[in-house]
Amino acid sequence: MIFNNPGGAPELACESCGCRWFDRQTNTCYECGTPVPQAEMDAYLKALQDFHAAKGIVVNAPRGRGE
């Protein structure tokens, strides 16, 4: 499940229990152990990409010399 936090950024929550904490190594919910479906992860990454584009955020922007 994807929802927007108060700052407008998308956040991913478990479809089963609503928890927002995930084990990145096993791709499962910390609370109930439900795996995050790839389709949900893809939808979240798309929503995050759209949020960045709308806000003009450049992720991992190249840095100039000496920075």
ABEGO torsion letter per residue (X at the ends): XBBBBAAGBBBBBBAAAGBABBBAAAGBBAAAGBBBBAAAAAAAAAAAAAAAAAAGBBBGBBBBBGX
